Amino acid sequence: WDFAYCLGNSICLLPTLESVKATFAAIHRHLNPGGKFLIQVLNYSASKNQQPRHRVDKKQIIDREVMAVKSLVPCGDTTLLSLAFFSMSDPPKAEVAESAVLLHLSYETIHSMGEAVGFQVTAPYGAFSQASYDAQSSADLICVFTKGETR
């Protein structure tokens, strides 16, 4: 492959740092020399991401209004995530609910894992606009890795 990406904080769903490193290694193996790997996670170093936060969104989907309720609660080196989706019919009813534990992955951790499997790491971004990464204030942490010569 010439390009691989992992968006939506999804790599943080893996259960251990060892499984994250194994994922980096597998992606590295499958990329062509010069191939890119982009990863986006929440910036868990930002002070706002160290506090519990809740979000409620409503959206019209075809003929039904759906409400999504998302809660993120920091707990040590992880964040507890719960998602619930409700159909706002008469009466409202729960459609789907799920929960997960998210690993906190810092820039230092992501950088060192990338280097350990042979990636060259560019400077991190704090948003998809390529804004500079600031550990205290950026909402996201976005890293782009390049596969050098085959190891």
DSSP file (Angstrom, degrees, kcal/mol; ACC not computed):
  #  RESIDUE AA STRUCTURE BP1 BP2  ACC     N-H-->O    O-->H-N    N-H-->O    O-->H-N    TCO  KAPPA ALPHA  PHI   PSI    X-CA   Y-CA   Z-CA
    1    1 A W              0   0    0      0, 0.0    31,-3.7     0, 0.0    34,-0.1   0.000 360.0 360.0 360.0 153.7    0.0    0.0    0.0
    2    2 A D        +     0   0    0      1,-0.3    34,-2.4    29,-0.2     2,-0.3   0.629 360.0  21.8 -97.9 -19.3    1.0    3.6   -0.5
    3    3 A F  E     +a   36   0A   0     32,-0.2     2,-0.3     2,-0.0    -1,-0.3  -0.991  57.1 175.1-152.8 138.2   -1.2    5.0    2.2
    4    4 A A  E     -a   37   0A   0     32,-2.0    34,-2.3    -2,-0.3     2,-0.3  -0.984  11.0-171.2-137.9 149.1   -3.0    3.8    5.4
    5    5 A Y  E     -a   38   0A   0     -2,-0.3     2,-0.4    32,-0.2    34,-0.2  -0.985  17.8-163.3-143.2 155.6   -4.9    5.7    7.9
    6    6 A C  E     +a   39   0A   0     32,-2.1    34,-2.5    -2,-0.3     3,-0.2  -0.902  28.6 169.6-138.9 103.7   -6.5    5.2   11.3
    7    7 A L    >   +     0   0    0     -2,-0.4     3,-1.3    32,-0.2     4,-0.1  -0.524  44.0  47.6-112.1 174.2   -9.0    7.9   12.2
    8    8 A G  T 3  S-     0   0    0      1,-0.3    -1,-0.2    -2,-0.2    33,-0.1   0.732 115.8 -76.6  70.5  24.5  -11.7    8.6   14.8
    9    9 A N  T >  S+     0   0    0     31,-1.4     3,-1.1    -3,-0.2    -1,-0.3   0.681  92.7 140.6  64.6  15.4   -9.5    7.8   17.8
   10   10 A S  G X   +     0   0    0     -3,-1.3     3,-1.8     1,-0.3     4,-0.3   0.793  57.2  63.3 -67.9 -29.5  -10.1    4.1   16.9
   11   11 A I  G >  S+     0   0    0     29,-0.3     3,-1.5     1,-0.3    -1,-0.3   0.789  92.4  67.7 -65.6 -23.1   -6.6    2.8   17.7
   12   12 A C  G <  S+     0   0    0     -3,-1.1    91,-2.9     1,-0.3    -1,-0.3   0.607  85.6  71.0 -70.4 -10.6   -7.3    3.8   21.3
   13   13 A L  G <  S+     0   0    0     -3,-1.8    -1,-0.3    89,-0.2    88,-0.2   0.641  72.4 107.0 -78.2 -15.2   -9.9    1.0   21.4
   14   14 A L  S <  S-     0   0    0     -3,-1.5    89,-0.3    -4,-0.3     6,-0.1  -0.360  76.6-127.2 -64.4 147.9   -7.1   -1.6   21.3
   15   15 A P  S    S+     0   0    0      0, 0.0     2,-0.3     0, 0.0    -1,-0.1   0.754  78.3  18.2 -75.0 -25.1   -6.7   -3.3   24.7
   16   16 A T  S  > S-     0   0    0      1,-0.1     4,-1.5    87,-0.1     5,-0.1  -0.938  70.7-114.8-142.8 162.1   -3.0   -2.8   25.4
   17   17 A L  H  > S+     0   0    0     -2,-0.3     4,-2.5     1,-0.2     5,-0.2   0.831 116.7  60.0 -63.9 -31.6    0.0   -0.8   24.3
   18   18 A E  H  > S+     0   0    0      1,-0.2     4,-2.2     2,-0.2    -1,-0.2   0.890 104.2  48.6 -63.5 -38.9    1.5   -4.1   22.9
   19   19 A S  H  > S+     0   0    0      2,-0.2     4,-1.7     1,-0.2    -1,-0.2   0.837 109.9  52.4 -71.5 -31.1   -1.5   -4.5   20.6
   20   20 A V  H  X S+     0   0    0     -4,-1.5     4,-2.3     2,-0.2    -2,-0.2   0.938 110.8  47.2 -65.4 -46.7   -1.1   -0.9   19.4
   21   21 A K  H  X S+     0   0    0     -4,-2.5     4,-2.5     1,-0.2    -2,-0.2   0.890 109.8  53.3 -62.9 -39.2    2.6   -1.5   18.7
   22   22 A A  H  X S+     0   0    0     -4,-2.2     4,-2.3     2,-0.2    -1,-0.2   0.868 108.2  51.2 -62.9 -35.9    1.7   -4.8   16.8
   23   23 A T  H  X S+     0   0    0     -4,-1.7     4,-2.4     2,-0.2    -2,-0.2   0.922 109.2  49.6 -66.5 -44.5   -0.8   -2.7   14.7
   24   24 A F  H  X S+     0   0    0     -4,-2.3     4,-2.6     1,-0.2    -2,-0.2   0.929 111.9  49.3 -57.6 -45.5    2.0   -0.2   13.9
   25   25 A A  H  X S+     0   0    0     -4,-2.5     4,-2.4     1,-0.2    -2,-0.2   0.903 110.4  49.7 -63.4 -41.9    4.3   -3.1   12.9
   26   26 A A  H  X S+     0   0    0     -4,-2.3     4,-1.5     2,-0.2    -1,-0.2   0.911 112.2  47.5 -64.5 -42.1    1.6   -4.7   10.7
   27   27 A I  H  X S+     0   0    0     -4,-2.4     4,-1.1     1,-0.2     3,-0.2   0.928 110.9  52.0 -64.4 -43.8    0.9   -1.4    8.9
   28   28 A H  H >< S+     0   0    0     -4,-2.6     3,-0.7     1,-0.2    -2,-0.2   0.918 107.4  53.0 -57.8 -44.4    4.6   -0.8    8.4
   29   29 A R  H 3< S+     0   0    0     -4,-2.4    -1,-0.2     1,-0.2    -2,-0.2   0.854 111.8  45.6 -59.5 -35.8    5.1   -4.3    6.9
   30   30 A H  H 3< S+     0   0    0     -4,-1.5     2,-0.3    -3,-0.2    -1,-0.2   0.556  93.4  93.6 -91.3  -8.3    2.3   -3.7    4.3
   31   31 A L  S << S-     0   0    0     -4,-1.1   -29,-0.2    -3,-0.7     3,-0.1  -0.609  75.5-121.9 -84.4 145.3    3.3   -0.2    3.2
   32   32 A N    >   -     0   0    0    -31,-3.7     3,-2.8    -2,-0.3   115,-0.3  -0.455  48.7 -78.4 -72.1 154.9    5.5    0.3    0.2
   33   33 A P  T 3  S+     0   0    0      0, 0.0   115,-0.2     0, 0.0    -1,-0.1  -0.358 126.9  23.9 -53.4 133.8    8.8    2.2    0.8
   34   34 A G  T 3  S+     0   0    0    113,-3.4   114,-0.1   114,-0.3   115,-0.1   0.349  94.3 143.4  86.1  -5.8    7.8    5.9    1.0
   35   35 A G    <   -     0   0    0     -3,-2.8   112,-2.7   113,-0.2     2,-0.3  -0.272  43.1-131.7 -66.4 154.5    4.3    4.9    2.0
   36   36 A K  E     -aB   3 146A   0    -34,-2.4   -32,-2.0   110,-0.2     2,-0.4  -0.833  15.1-165.4-112.6 146.2    2.5    7.1    4.5
   37   37 A F  E     -aB   4 145A   0    108,-2.2   108,-3.1    -2,-0.3     2,-0.4  -0.988   9.8-166.4-128.7 120.7    0.5    6.2    7.6
   38   38 A L  E     -aB   5 144A   0    -34,-2.3   -32,-2.1    -2,-0.4     2,-0.4  -0.909   5.7-175.2-109.7 133.5   -1.7    8.8    9.2
   39   39 A I  E     -aB   6 143A   0    104,-2.5   104,-2.4    -2,-0.4     2,-0.4  -0.989   5.8-169.4-129.7 138.2   -3.1    8.4   12.7
   40   40 A Q  E     + B   0 142A   0    -34,-2.5   -31,-1.4    -2,-0.4   -29,-0.3  -0.995  16.0 157.5-129.1 127.7   -5.6   10.7   14.5
   41   41 A V  E     - B   0 141A   0    100,-2.2   100,-2.6    -2,-0.4     2,-0.1  -0.899  48.3 -86.6-135.2 166.0   -6.4   10.4   18.2
   42   42 A L  E     - B   0 140A   0     -2,-0.3     2,-1.4    98,-0.2    63,-0.3  -0.475  44.7-113.8 -67.1 147.7   -7.8   12.7   20.8
   43   43 A N    >   -     0   0    0     96,-2.4     3,-1.4     1,-0.2     6,-0.3  -0.712  35.0-177.6 -85.6  93.0   -5.2   14.8   22.5
   44   44 A Y  T 3  S+     0   0    0     -2,-1.4    -1,-0.2    61,-0.4    62,-0.1   0.608  75.8  67.5 -70.6 -10.8   -5.4   13.3   26.0
   45   45 A S  T 3  S+     0   0    0     60,-0.2    -1,-0.3    93,-0.1     2,-0.1   0.724  76.7 102.4 -78.5 -21.6   -2.8   15.7   27.2
   46   46 A A  S X  S-     0   0    0     -3,-1.4     3,-1.1    92,-0.2     4,-0.4  -0.384  78.6-129.7 -65.4 137.1   -5.1   18.7   26.7
   47   47 A S  G >  S+     0   0    0     89,-1.2     3,-1.3     1,-0.3    -1,-0.1   0.847 106.9  57.3 -58.9 -35.2   -6.6   19.9   30.0
   48   48 A K  G >  S+     0   0    0     88,-0.4     3,-0.8     1,-0.3    -1,-0.3   0.801 103.7  53.7 -67.9 -25.9  -10.2   19.9   28.5
   49   49 A N  G <  S+     0   0    0     -3,-1.1    -1,-0.3    -6,-0.3    -2,-0.2   0.450  97.4  66.2 -86.0   0.3   -9.8   16.1   27.7
   50   50 A Q  G <  S+     0   0    0     -3,-1.3    -1,-0.2    -4,-0.4    -2,-0.2   0.346  93.8  72.7 -97.9   4.7   -8.8   15.4   31.3
   51   51 A Q  S <  S-     0   0    0     -3,-0.8    21,-0.1    -4,-0.1     2,-0.0  -0.868  96.5 -95.6-114.7 150.1  -12.3   16.4   32.5
   52   52 A P        -     0   0    0      0, 0.0     2,-0.3     0, 0.0    21,-0.2  -0.382  48.9-174.7 -59.3 141.5  -15.5   14.4   32.1
   53   53 A R  E     -F   72   0B   0     19,-2.5    19,-2.8    -4,-0.1     2,-0.4  -0.997  13.5-165.5-144.0 149.5  -17.4   15.6   29.1
   54   54 A H  E     -F   71   0B   0     -2,-0.3     2,-0.4    17,-0.2    17,-0.2  -0.971   2.6-169.8-135.4 145.7  -20.8   14.8   27.6
   55   55 A R  E     -F   70   0B   0     15,-2.7    15,-3.0    -2,-0.4     2,-0.4  -1.000   4.4-166.5-140.7 137.9  -22.3   15.6   24.2
   56   56 A V  E     +F   69   0B   0     -2,-0.4     2,-0.4    13,-0.2    13,-0.2  -0.992  11.2 179.5-126.1 126.7  -25.8   15.2   22.9
   57   57 A D  E     -F   68   0B   0     11,-2.4    11,-3.2    -2,-0.4     2,-0.4  -0.973  11.2-160.3-127.0 141.7  -26.6   15.4   19.2
   58   58 A K  E     +F   67   0B   0     -2,-0.4     2,-0.3     9,-0.2     9,-0.2  -0.958  15.0 174.7-118.1 141.6  -29.9   15.1   17.4
   59   59 A K  E     -F   66   0B   0      7,-2.5     7,-3.1    -2,-0.4     2,-0.6  -0.998  30.8-126.2-146.9 140.9  -30.2   14.3   13.7
   60   60 A Q  E     -F   65   0B   0     -2,-0.3     2,-0.6     5,-0.2     5,-0.2  -0.781  26.2-173.7 -85.4 122.6  -33.0   13.6   11.3
   61   61 A I  E >   -F   64   0B   0      3,-3.5     3,-2.0    -2,-0.6     2,-0.4  -0.945  60.5 -56.7-122.9 108.2  -32.4   10.3    9.5
   62   62 A I  T 3  S-     0   0    0     -2,-0.6    -2,-0.0     1,-0.3     0, 0.0  -0.453 123.4 -16.3  55.7-110.4  -35.0    9.7    6.8
   63   63 A D  T 3  S+     0   0    0     -2,-0.4     2,-0.4    -3,-0.1    -1,-0.3   0.179 125.4  78.1-106.9  17.9  -38.3    9.9    8.7
   64   64 A R  E <   -F   61   0B   0     -3,-2.0    -3,-3.5    25,-0.0     2,-0.5  -0.979  67.9-137.5-132.7 137.4  -36.9    9.6   12.2
   65   65 A E  E     -F   60   0B   0     -2,-0.4    23,-3.0    -5,-0.2     2,-0.4  -0.807  25.4-163.9 -89.3 132.3  -35.1   11.9   14.6
   66   66 A V  E     -FG  59  87B   0     -7,-3.1    -7,-2.5    -2,-0.5     2,-0.5  -0.951   6.6-156.1-119.9 136.9  -32.2   10.2   16.4
   67   67 A M  E     -FG  58  86B   0     19,-2.6    19,-2.9    -2,-0.4     2,-0.5  -0.947   5.4-161.5-112.6 131.0  -30.5   11.4   19.5
   68   68 A A  E     -FG  57  85B   0    -11,-3.2   -11,-2.4    -2,-0.5     2,-0.5  -0.945   1.8-166.0-111.6 131.7  -26.9   10.4   20.3
   69   69 A V  E     -FG  56  84B   0     15,-2.9    15,-2.0    -2,-0.5     2,-0.4  -0.976   9.0-176.5-119.8 119.5  -25.6   10.7   23.8
   70   70 A K  E     -FG  55  83B   0    -15,-3.0   -15,-2.7    -2,-0.5     2,-0.4  -0.963   3.7-175.6-121.7 130.5  -21.8   10.4   24.3
   71   71 A S  E     -FG  54  82B   0     11,-2.5    11,-2.2    -2,-0.4     2,-0.4  -0.990   5.4-172.0-126.8 134.8  -19.9   10.5   27.6
   72   72 A L  E     -FG  53  81B   0    -19,-2.8   -19,-2.5    -2,-0.4     9,-0.2  -0.991   6.4-179.1-125.8 121.6  -16.2   10.4   28.1
   73   73 A V  E     - G   0  80B   0      7,-2.5     7,-3.1    -2,-0.4   -23,-0.1  -0.946  23.3-133.6-126.6 109.7  -14.9   10.0   31.6
   74   74 A P  E     + G   0  79B   0      0, 0.0     5,-0.3     0, 0.0     2,-0.2  -0.326  25.8 176.7 -60.7 141.3  -11.1   10.0   32.2
   75   75 A C  E >   - G   0  78B   0      3,-3.3     3,-1.2     1,-0.2     2,-0.3  -0.725  57.3 -63.3-149.7  91.0   -9.9    7.3   34.6
   76   76 A G  T 3  S-     0   0    0      1,-0.2    -1,-0.2    -2,-0.2     0, 0.0  -0.501 119.3 -10.4  66.9-126.8   -6.2    7.1   35.1
   77   77 A D  T 3  S+     0   0    0     -2,-0.3    27,-2.2    -3,-0.1     2,-0.3   0.142 133.0  59.5 -91.4  19.1   -4.4    6.3   31.8
   78   78 A T  E <  S-GH  75 103B   0     -3,-1.2    -3,-3.3    25,-0.2     2,-0.4  -0.882  70.9-135.7-136.5 168.2   -7.7    5.5   30.1
   79   79 A T  E     -GH  74 102B   0     23,-2.0    23,-3.1    -2,-0.3     2,-0.5  -1.000  18.9-134.6-126.9 132.4  -11.0    7.2   29.3
   80   80 A L  E     -GH  73 101B   0     -7,-3.1    -7,-2.5    -2,-0.4     2,-0.4  -0.757  26.0-164.4 -86.1 125.4  -14.4    5.4   29.8
   81   81 A L  E     +GH  72 100B   0     19,-3.0    19,-2.3    -2,-0.5     2,-0.4  -0.925  12.0 179.3-115.2 132.4  -16.6    5.9   26.8
   82   82 A S  E     -GH  71  99B   0    -11,-2.2   -11,-2.5    -2,-0.4     2,-0.4  -1.000   3.2-173.9-131.7 137.9  -20.3    5.3   26.6
   83   83 A L  E     +GH  70  98B   0     15,-2.9    15,-2.6    -2,-0.4     2,-0.4  -0.984   2.9 179.7-127.1 136.4  -22.5    5.9   23.6
   84   84 A A  E     -GH  69  97B   0    -15,-2.0   -15,-2.9    -2,-0.4     2,-0.4  -0.999   9.4-161.2-138.2 137.6  -26.3    5.6   23.5
   85   85 A F  E     -GH  68  96B   0     11,-3.1    10,-3.0    -2,-0.4    11,-1.4  -0.971   9.8-169.4-120.7 131.7  -28.6    6.1   20.5
   86   86 A F  E     -GH  67  94B   0    -19,-2.9   -19,-2.6    -2,-0.4     2,-0.6  -0.954  20.9-136.9-123.5 137.5  -32.3    6.8   20.9
   87   87 A S  E     -GH  66  93B   0      6,-2.8     6,-2.3    -2,-0.4     2,-0.7  -0.837  17.6-146.8 -87.6 124.5  -35.1    6.9   18.3
   88   88 A M        +     0   0    0    -23,-3.0   -23,-0.1    -2,-0.6   -22,-0.1  -0.178  51.5 132.4 -91.1  44.2  -37.2    9.9   19.2
   89   89 A S  S    S-     0   0    0     -2,-0.7   -25,-0.0     2,-0.3    -2,-0.0  -0.101  72.7 -57.0 -77.1-174.1  -40.5    8.3   18.1
   90   90 A D  S    S+     0   0    0      1,-0.2    -2,-0.1     2,-0.1    -1,-0.1  -0.897 138.0  19.5-111.5 104.3  -43.6    8.4   20.3
   91   91 A P  S    S-     0   0    0      0, 0.0    -2,-0.3     0, 0.0    -1,-0.2   0.582 106.2-120.5 -84.9 161.5  -42.6    7.2   22.8
   92   92 A P        -     0   0    0      0, 0.0     2,-0.3     0, 0.0    -4,-0.2  -0.295  33.9-168.2 -60.7 149.1  -38.8    7.5   22.6
   93   93 A K  E     -H   87   0B   0     -6,-2.3    -6,-2.8    -3,-0.0     2,-0.2  -0.998  25.1-109.5-143.1 148.3  -36.9    4.2   22.7
   94   94 A A  E     +H   86   0B   0     -2,-0.3    -8,-0.2    -8,-0.2     3,-0.1  -0.540  31.5 176.6 -72.8 135.8  -33.3    3.1   23.0
   95   95 A E  E     -     0   0B   0    -10,-3.0     2,-0.3     1,-0.4    -9,-0.2   0.811  62.4  -4.4-105.0 -50.8  -31.9    1.7   19.9
   96   96 A V  E     -H   85   0B   0    -11,-1.4   -11,-3.1     2,-0.0    -1,-0.4  -0.998  55.1-179.4-148.5 141.7  -28.2    0.9   20.6
   97   97 A A  E     +H   84   0B   0     -2,-0.3     2,-0.3   -13,-0.2   -13,-0.2  -0.995  11.4 163.6-141.0 141.8  -25.9    1.4   23.5
   98   98 A E  E     -H   83   0B   0    -15,-2.6   -15,-2.9    -2,-0.4     2,-0.3  -0.982  15.4-158.9-151.8 162.2  -22.3    0.5   23.8
   99   99 A S  E     +H   82   0B   0     -2,-0.3     2,-0.3   -17,-0.2   -17,-0.2  -0.955  10.1 175.7-141.3 159.9  -19.3    1.2   26.0
  100  100 A A  E     -H   81   0B   0    -19,-2.3   -19,-3.0    -2,-0.3     2,-0.5  -0.979  29.6-122.4-156.8 162.2  -15.5    1.0   25.7
  101  101 A V  E     -H   80   0B   0     -2,-0.3     2,-0.5   -21,-0.2   -21,-0.2  -0.973  29.3-152.9-111.6 124.1  -12.3    1.8   27.5
  102  102 A L  E     -H   79   0B   0    -23,-3.1   -23,-2.0    -2,-0.5     2,-0.2  -0.839  10.1-132.2-101.8 129.3  -10.0    4.1   25.5
  103  103 A L  E     -H   78   0B   0    -91,-2.9     2,-0.8    -2,-0.5   -25,-0.2  -0.560  21.6-123.5 -72.9 140.5   -6.2    4.0   26.0
  104  104 A H        -     0   0    0    -27,-2.2     2,-0.6    -2,-0.2   -61,-0.1  -0.795  30.3-170.0 -83.9 115.2   -4.6    7.4   26.4
  105  105 A L        -     0   0    0     -2,-0.8   -61,-0.4   -63,-0.3   -60,-0.2  -0.940   4.2-160.5-110.7 117.1   -1.9    7.6   23.6
  106  106 A S     >  -     0   0    0     -2,-0.6     4,-2.6   -63,-0.1     5,-0.2  -0.401  33.0-107.5 -87.5 167.2    0.4   10.6   23.9
  107  107 A Y  H  > S+     0   0    0      1,-0.2     4,-3.1     2,-0.2     5,-0.2   0.917 121.6  53.7 -59.0 -42.9    2.6   12.0   21.2
  108  108 A E  H  > S+     0   0    0      2,-0.2     4,-2.5     1,-0.2    -1,-0.2   0.908 110.6  45.7 -60.3 -42.9    5.6   10.6   22.9
  109  109 A T  H  > S+     0   0    0      2,-0.2     4,-2.3     1,-0.2     5,-0.2   0.943 115.8  44.9 -65.7 -48.2    4.1    7.1   22.9
  110  110 A I  H  X S+     0   0    0     -4,-2.6     4,-2.4     2,-0.2    -2,-0.2   0.923 114.5  49.7 -62.6 -44.9    2.9    7.2   19.3
  111  111 A H  H  X S+     0   0    0     -4,-3.1     4,-2.6    -5,-0.2     5,-0.2   0.941 112.2  46.7 -58.8 -50.1    6.2    8.7   18.2
  112  112 A S  H  X S+     0   0    0     -4,-2.5     4,-2.3    -5,-0.2    -1,-0.2   0.868 112.0  50.7 -66.4 -35.3    8.3    6.0   19.9
  113  113 A M  H  X S+     0   0    0     -4,-2.3     4,-1.3     2,-0.2    -1,-0.2   0.919 111.1  49.2 -65.9 -42.4    6.1    3.2   18.6
  114  114 A G  H  <>S+     0   0    0     -4,-2.4     5,-2.8     1,-0.2     3,-0.5   0.941 113.8  44.9 -60.9 -47.8    6.4    4.5   15.1
  115  115 A E  H ><5S+     0   0    0     -4,-2.6     3,-1.3     1,-0.2    -1,-0.2   0.890 107.0  60.3 -63.0 -39.3   10.2    4.8   15.3
  116  116 A A  H 3<5S+     0   0    0     -4,-2.3    -1,-0.2     1,-0.3    -2,-0.2   0.807 108.7  43.1 -61.5 -30.1   10.4    1.3   17.0
  117  117 A V  T 3<5S-     0   0    0     -4,-1.3    -1,-0.3    -3,-0.5    -2,-0.2   0.432 129.3 -92.1 -97.5   1.3    8.9   -0.3   13.9
  118  118 A G  T < 5S+     0   0    0     -3,-1.3    30,-0.8    -4,-0.4    -3,-0.2   0.531  75.9 139.9 107.9   6.9   10.9    1.7   11.4
  119  119 A F  E   < -C  147   0A   0     -5,-2.8     2,-0.5    -6,-0.2    -1,-0.3  -0.519  47.9-134.3 -80.1 150.7    8.7    4.7   10.6
  120  120 A Q  E     -C  146   0A   0     26,-2.9    26,-2.6    -2,-0.2     2,-0.5  -0.902  27.9-143.4 -95.7 135.0   10.1    8.2   10.1
  121  121 A V  E     -C  145   0A   0     -2,-0.5    24,-0.2    24,-0.2     2,-0.1  -0.863   8.2-153.5-109.2 130.0    7.8   10.6   12.0
  122  122 A T        -     0   0    0     22,-2.3    22,-0.2    -2,-0.5    24,-0.0  -0.453  44.7 -74.1 -87.2 170.9    6.9   14.1   10.9
  123  123 A A        -     0   0    0     -2,-0.1    21,-0.3     1,-0.1    -1,-0.2  -0.336  59.6-107.6 -60.4 146.2    6.0   16.8   13.4
  124  124 A P        -     0   0    0      0, 0.0     9,-1.0     0, 0.0     2,-0.3  -0.367  25.9-140.4 -77.2 158.7    2.5   16.3   14.8
  125  125 A Y  B     -ED 132 142A   0     17,-3.0    17,-2.6     7,-0.2     7,-0.2  -0.838   7.8-149.1-112.5 155.1   -0.6   18.4   13.9
  126  126 A G  S    S+     0   0    0      5,-2.9    14,-1.4    -2,-0.3    13,-0.4   0.439  82.2   9.4-100.3  -2.8   -3.3   19.5   16.3
  127  127 A A  S >  S-     0   0    0      4,-0.6     3,-1.7    12,-0.1    -1,-0.2  -0.969  81.9 -99.0-164.7 165.3   -6.0   19.5   13.6
  128  128 A F  T 3  S+     0   0    0     -2,-0.3    -1,-0.0     1,-0.3   -88,-0.0   0.645 115.8  72.9 -69.0 -13.3   -6.7   18.3   10.1
  129  129 A S  T 3  S-     0   0    0      1,-0.0    -1,-0.3     2,-0.0     0, 0.0   0.466 117.8-112.4 -74.3  -1.0   -6.0   21.9    9.0
  130  130 A Q    <   +     0   0    0     -3,-1.7    -2,-0.2     1,-0.2     3,-0.1   0.687  59.3 165.9  70.7  24.0   -2.4   21.1    9.7
  131  131 A A        -     0   0    0     -4,-0.1    -5,-2.9     1,-0.1    -4,-0.6  -0.362  47.6 -89.5 -61.3 148.1   -2.4   23.5   12.7
  132  132 A S  B     -E  125   0A   0     -7,-0.2     2,-0.4    -6,-0.2    -7,-0.2  -0.277  43.7-110.9 -60.4 145.8    0.6   23.1   15.0
  133  133 A Y        -     0   0    0     -9,-1.0     2,-0.5    -3,-0.1    -1,-0.1  -0.664  32.1-174.8 -81.1 130.2    0.2   20.6   17.8
  134  134 A D    >>  -     0   0    0     -2,-0.4     4,-2.8     1,-0.1     3,-0.8  -0.979  18.6-149.0-125.2 116.2    0.0   22.1   21.3
  135  135 A A  T 34 S+     0   0    0     -2,-0.5    -1,-0.1     1,-0.3    -2,-0.0   0.802  95.7  45.2 -56.3 -32.4   -0.1   19.4   24.0
  136  136 A Q  T 34 S+     0   0    0    -90,-0.2   -89,-1.2     1,-0.1   -88,-0.4   0.739 128.7  17.5 -85.7 -22.2   -2.1   21.7   26.3
  137  137 A S  T <4 S+     0   0    0     -3,-0.8    -2,-0.2   -91,-0.2     2,-0.1   0.665  86.9 106.9-127.7 -19.5   -4.7   23.0   23.9
  138  138 A S     <  -     0   0    0     -4,-2.8   -92,-0.2     1,-0.2   -95,-0.1  -0.421  53.4-150.6 -67.0 135.8   -5.0   21.0   20.7
  139  139 A A  S    S+     0   0    0    -13,-0.4   -96,-2.4    -2,-0.1     2,-0.2   0.873  78.3  33.0 -70.7 -37.2   -8.2   18.9   20.5
  140  140 A D  E     -B   42   0A   0    -14,-1.4     2,-0.4   -98,-0.3   -98,-0.2  -0.724  64.4-144.3-118.5 165.6   -6.6   16.3   18.4
  141  141 A L  E     -B   41   0A   0   -100,-2.6  -100,-2.2    -2,-0.2     2,-0.5  -0.979  23.4-179.0-127.7 115.5   -3.2   14.7   17.8
  142  142 A I  E     -BD  40 125A   0    -17,-2.6   -17,-3.0    -2,-0.4     2,-0.4  -0.974   1.0-176.6-122.0 124.9   -2.5   13.8   14.2
  143  143 A C  E     -B   39   0A   0   -104,-2.4  -104,-2.5    -2,-0.5     2,-0.5  -0.946  13.0-156.6-122.6 142.4    0.7   12.1   13.2
  144  144 A V  E     -B   38   0A   0     -2,-0.4   -22,-2.3   -21,-0.3     2,-0.3  -0.980  13.6-167.6-117.9 125.7    2.0   11.3    9.7
  145  145 A F  E     -BC  37 121A   0   -108,-3.1  -108,-2.2    -2,-0.5     2,-0.4  -0.839   5.7-154.7-111.2 148.2    4.6    8.5    9.4
  146  146 A T  E     -BC  36 120A   0    -26,-2.6   -26,-2.9    -2,-0.3     2,-0.6  -0.984  15.6-131.3-123.7 134.1    6.7    7.6    6.4
  147  147 A K  E     - C   0 119A   0   -112,-2.7  -113,-3.4    -2,-0.4   -28,-0.2  -0.738  27.2-164.6 -83.2 122.6    8.1    4.2    5.7
  148  148 A G        -     0   0    0    -30,-0.8  -114,-0.3    -2,-0.6  -113,-0.2   0.214  49.2 -28.5 -81.4-150.9   11.8    4.5    4.8
  149  149 A E  S    S-     0   0    0      1,-0.1    -1,-0.3  -116,-0.1     2,-0.1  -0.308  84.7 -86.1 -61.9 149.7   13.8    1.8    3.2
  150  150 A T              0   0    0      1,-0.2    -1,-0.1    -3,-0.1   -32,-0.1  -0.349 360.0 360.0 -61.6 132.1   12.7   -1.7    3.9
  151  151 A R              0   0    0     -3,-0.1    -1,-0.2    -2,-0.1    -2,-0.1   0.449 360.0 360.0 -82.5 360.0   14.2   -3.1    7.1
